[in-house]
């Protein structure tokens, strides 16, 4: 449809033969990396029409056994990362007179799953942020549209790499009968 597509990854060197679209280095947890990536797209393309926030990490396990630094990592990636991205692209979209932001949340943001409280909470926070930003931009008549996708579990690299706490059968039974 005539769009110039850029993908992002923390390590573009991992994909030397990738050619479907250009890859740009980006770590959504680092505001300076976000700003560099957005500036690079604007420099190359002259504009930025669509942002799809789909970075994410998963975590599964009993709340009481999940180290707090892992909880912070999930929120830094799944919530703060998209917020950094939106804040970085909004000035350009306003300047252009419009744009589209799509945030990938999860069905678990509205139907939490046992042992995935942290993941569900991070995606729920992003879902509410998305709704609030959409309303804010509508009131200001910016012509910037904001939507969320709520996919079910999809077999991706994120699922394969998520942190799963090993749960003993005894603890699982206790959790189920509480």
C-alpha positions in Angstrom: 0.0 0.0 0.0 3.0 2.3 -0.4 4.1 2.3 3.3 7.8 2.2 4.1 8.0 -0.3 7.0 10.7 -0.4 9.6 11.0 -3.1 12.2 12.9 -2.9 15.5 15.0 -5.2 17.5 17.5 -4.9 20.3 20.1 -6.6 18.1 19.7 -6.2 14.3 23.0 -8.1 13.9 21.1 -11.3 14.9 19.3 -11.1 11.6 22.0 -10.6 8.9 19.8 -12.2 6.1 16.6 -10.5 7.0 15.2 -8.5 4.1 11.4 -8.2 4.4 11.9 -4.6 5.7 14.6 -2.5 7.3 15.6 -3.2 10.9 16.5 -0.5 13.4 18.2 -1.0 16.8 15.7 -0.3 19.6 15.4 -1.1 23.3 12.0 0.2 24.4 13.1 0.2 28.0 15.7 2.9 27.3 14.2 6.4 26.5 17.4 7.4 24.6 17.2 4.3 22.4 13.6 5.1 21.7 14.4 8.7 20.7 17.3 7.5 18.5 15.1 5.0 16.7 12.2 7.4 16.1 14.7 10.1 14.9 16.2 7.6 12.5 12.9 6.6 11.0 11.9 10.3 10.6 15.3 11.0 9.1 15.1 8.2 6.5 11.4 8.5 5.7 10.7 12.1 6.4 7.6 11.2 8.4 6.1 8.6 10.8 2.5 7.6 10.1 2.0 4.4 12.1 3.5 3.0 15.3 2.8 -0.5 16.3 3.8 -1.2 19.9 4.3 -5.0 20.1 7.4 -5.4 22.3 6.7 -7.6 25.2 8.0 -10.1 27.8 6.1 -12.8 29.6 6.3 -14.0 33.1 4.6 -16.8 34.8 4.7 -18.0 38.4 3.4 -17.5 41.9 3.4 -13.9 42.9 5.2 -14.6 46.2 8.1 -16.4 44.4 8.6 -13.8 41.6 11.6 -11.5 42.3 10.6 -7.9 42.3 13.3 -7.0 39.7 11.6 -9.4 37.3 8.2 -7.7 37.9 9.9 -4.3 37.2 11.4 -5.7 34.0 7.9 -6.8 32.8 6.4 -3.4 33.5 9.5 -1.6 31.9 9.0 -3.6 28.7 5.2 -4.1 28.5 4.0 -0.7 29.8 6.8 1.9 30.1 8.3 0.9 26.7 5.2 1.6 24.8 4.7 4.8 26.7 8.2 5.9 25.8 7.4 5.1 22.1 4.1 7.0 22.1 5.7 10.1 23.7 8.4 10.0 21.1 6.1 9.7 18.1 3.3 12.1 19.1 5.2 15.3 18.3 5.9 14.1 14.8 2.3 12.9 14.3 0.9 16.2 15.5 3.3 18.1 13.2 2.1 15.9 10.2 -1.6 16.4 11.2 -2.3 12.8 12.1 -1.2 9.3 12.6 -2.1 5.9 13.9 -0.9 4.2 17.1 -1.6 0.5 17.7 -0.8 -1.0 21.1 -0.7 -4.7 21.5 -2.1 -5.6 24.9 -3.5 -9.0 25.5 -6.8 -10.8 26.2 -5.1 -11.4 29.6 -5.6 -7.7 30.3 -9.3 -8.3 30.8 -9.4 -12.0 31.7 -6.4 -12.5 34.0 -4.8 -16.0 34.0 -3.8 -17.8 37.2 0.0 -17.4 37.7 0.2 -14.5 35.2 -0.7 -11.6 37.5 2.3 -9.5 36.6 1.9 -10.0 32.8 -1.9 -9.4 33.0 -1.4 -6.2 35.1 1.3 -4.8 32.7 -1.0 -5.3 29.7 -4.0 -4.0 31.6 -2.1 -0.8 32.4 -1.3 -0.4 28.8 -4.9 -1.0 27.8 -6.2 1.7 30.1 -3.4 4.1 29.0 -4.4 3.4 25.4 -8.1 4.2 26.1 -7.2 7.4 28.0 -4.8 8.6 25.3 -7.4 7.9 22.6 -9.9 10.0 24.4 -7.4 12.8 25.1 -6.4 13.0 21.4 -10.0 12.9 20.3 -10.9 15.9 22.5 -7.9 17.8 21.1 -9.0 16.9 17.5 -5.5 15.8 16.6 -6.4 13.3 13.9 -4.2 10.8 15.7 -6.0 7.5 16.1 -5.1 5.1 19.0 -6.2 1.5 19.1 -5.4 -1.7 21.0 -5.1 -5.3 19.9 -6.0 -8.0 22.4 -4.6 -11.2 21.1 -4.9 -14.5 22.9 -1.7 -16.5 23.6 0.3 -16.7 20.4 3.3 -19.0 20.0 6.1 -16.4 19.5 9.6 -15.9 20.7 8.3 -14.0 23.7 6.4 -17.1 24.8 9.4 -19.3 24.3 11.6 -16.9 26.3 9.3 -15.9 29.1 10.3 -16.5 32.6 8.5 -19.4 34.1 8.8 -20.1 37.8 9.0 -23.8 38.4 6.0 -24.8 40.4 5.9 -27.9 42.5 2.7 -30.0 42.2 2.0 -29.4 45.8 2.1 -25.6 45.4 -0.1 -25.8 42.3 -2.7 -27.8 44.1 -2.6 -25.3 47.1 -3.0 -22.4 44.6 -6.0 -24.1 42.9 -7.9 -24.9 46.1 -7.5 -21.6 47.9 
